[in-house]
């Protein structure tokens, strides 16, 4: 894309976007982070270890759990030219170390389908399992793990809710042989891409005088 660049950035440079722009309003585990630039920063993408080691084991098996990472945040301005988002994601993937198996999710509760993953050739492996979680009614966006692990506070009386199901996508980074080995070890069945209307959301924060953003 003419004029656009993707650069490695310090994880702290993502915090404003994660806390004030992204709908989750939380900072995840960040091992690698990149910014999209056209003079100014127009978006961020972050990769980190999933919060559950059982998820890492569940993708490729225990022997490969150490190479499983998550694309856990993607946030850009909503007024970008067509195909810029695909350029941002695909370029970021090329900057990651090899070998690596990535997992990422599109949250059905937010109206997300995961079209960016489809456009950049990720594998679709279905919806996450149905499960419940405890939550804090005063802070409903706070992750259940954060709620239940906070020290000094008793959360035994907190209510449960159904956890929203998420579309799960997988991407392999490596040589042809490494990608083949990962594919052979993949524990999920590869399925056809889901379709539907993808939802955008409005926010009040204006990083560059714009309010309509998507992830």
Phi, psi and omega in degrees: 000123184294126176093342181265145175224156176238126185229145174293136181229160175292142183302330180296335179289347179270345191298321180298317179294317184293322184272334186243345183246309183293141186297333183289334179055036179221153176260116180275182171295127183236117175257327180219139179216145183222151178242146174263127184235141163217083194072289178263164176289129182248356180179166178223154174219138183229149179229139179200175178288136177301152182294341181244123177292333178295330176293317179300318179291323184292339182282306185238356185104164185297328184292341182241012184300330184290342181258005179270122177233170180238133165282101191257348175211138174216120185213123180221163176294142186279358184256019184286159177298158179300140177077358179293321180297317177298319177299317181299311182294310184296323179291320178298320180299325181289341182269356180276154179290160179241150351280158178205139173248123181255142171237144175212158187232147172244118189281118180294330179296331178270002181077023182266139178255326182099033183297331179294326178289324176294320181292336181251020167068038171283161175270136177263130184235025173093190182268149174296159184292154174287132178200166178249165180209153173281150178213159179263112181303333179280342178221068187296340180274353181288134183299143183301325179294321177295319181297313187278344183257359181295125185285145174084003181233136179266122183246017184296336182266002179292147181283164174258156172217160174288129176283135180296140179278150185232141172289130184252128180239148182232141178220135180255133176241126179160186175291171179302319180293318179296318179294322178296316179297318179295320178297319180294331181267354182299127184267357178255150175279134177279130186238164175297150179297140174284157178231166180150179180274127179269136185264138170260163180226153180258143175228169182262343181281141184236090181293326178218050177062029175227150182242340182271119180227163175215163178227000000 
